[in-house]
Amino acid sequence: MVLWFVATAVLSVHFVFTDPRFDHRWLIVGALLPDAVDVWFGGARALHSLTGAVAALVLVMVATAGRRPIRKRLIAIPIGMMLHLVFDGAFDDTNVFWWPFTSGFGDAELPVVSRGIWNVPLEVAGAALLVWSWRRFGLADPVRRQQFARTGQLTQVR
């Protein structure tokens, strides 16, 4: 499942932060990272926990101390990770979500796996949201697409 996480993260940040200089490329990386990493560990693990997202935030803050331009871009990764937790419903499994303050991961499946067929309507909704976003941000225009590819910035068509 990709479209659901990309669309919900991008639109959430667009409407909440309203920062035209926000780098959405790194946000997308962060929104996809928990599933991309935890799948290799056989289920929902550290990146599906609040601790994993907060640790990523701390890592970005410490690693970019005194380097505001790179911090402004990389902060999007933990924001995307936190949005992934919200739009994945990761909080449903309290043992994973509150790790390491709980008994552990056990045999917790990735939420995307445990949802099964219900992923289909979410991906369809994600596709619809991306089509709407494509229009809202004028990405049919090659110049706007190049700007997004180069800077990660999205601005509304007036």
Secondary structure, 3 states (H helix, E strand, C coil): CCHHHHHHHHHHHHHHHCCCCCCHHHHHHHHHHHHHHHHHHCCCCHHHCHHHHHHHHHHHHHHCCCCHHHHHHHCHHHHHHHHHHHHHCHHHCHHHHCCCCCCCCCCCCCHHHHHHHHHHHHHHHHHHHHHHHHHHCCCCCHHHHHHHHHHCCCCCCC
